[in-house]
Amino acid sequence: MKKTKQFRLKTVFIIAFIASCINLSAQDVDLVANVNVSPPLTVGQTFTYTFDAIAGTTAYRGLQIYLNFNPSVIQINSLTPDNSVLNVPLANDTSVPGVIRYAAGAFVDITGTTNVFTIEFEVIGTGENVIIAHDLFSTANANGTGVSNDAGENITGSTNDIILATLASEENSFSNSFSVFPNPVSDVLYIKTNTASEIENITIHSIEGKRIQQIENSNTIGNQIAIPVRHLKGALYFVTIRSVENEVSTFKVLINQ
């Protein structure tokens, strides 16, 4: 009987996450990642990545997490779930290099702050910056990061990515193929490059790691890419350029408004 009940719950969660792309409610449950290290990082260094769900008084029943990272820069030494609250495991998959899939839930409503899991990473390369980024359910990834309540509504609030600099980022030949100007900028940011055709996307993050914007089809004129930033508030941002071969280059840009 217990196995049947658990199977039904798992089915409910899957249906709930699929339904959430249609039935959206107020976004209430924040997903917060933290690390216990400050850059720059060096080869052989380990650090801890903790992940919490912060619901306050908002009730939820299940969540799923989908994280991307560059396996040539960091590797997973261990992933330790916290099953004290989210006590129905649904997925824990790190078999694909550079991808973490995790899902769990409970038979009862969950509120307050809950630790989801803790990961120990080890730095194995310094050719580019460390980026641990969400692929969100709301961007049409059925396995993407999201939170569901018992009504099948997507109640995901804010999420944050982690960006950490390494000592050898200046040695990255991919990074050296770009120049970013003006910096500071208030209107349009330009990226000068001879390899525009090799760019997969450009992402803008806040200094806290929150993804602000992702540009898939950049406006390229000659050897320059133009990115309007006048809609962003004045602050320091990370601009990350990713190639079709998954090379990454990250620049700090100050926006003055």
Secondary structure, DSSP 8 states (H G I E B T S, - for coil): -HHHHHHHHHHHHHHHHHHTTTSEEEEEEEEEEEES--S-B-TT-EEEEEEEEE-TT--EEEEEEEEE--TTTEEEEEEEE-TTTS-EEEEEE--STTEEEEEEEEEEEE-SEEEEEEEEEEE---SS-EEEEE-BGGGT-TTSBEEE-TTS-EEEEEE--EEE-BTTGGG-TTGGGEEEESSSBSSEEEEEES-GGGEEEEEEEETTS-EEEEESS-EEETTEEEEE-TTS-SEEEEEEEEETT--EEEEEEEE--
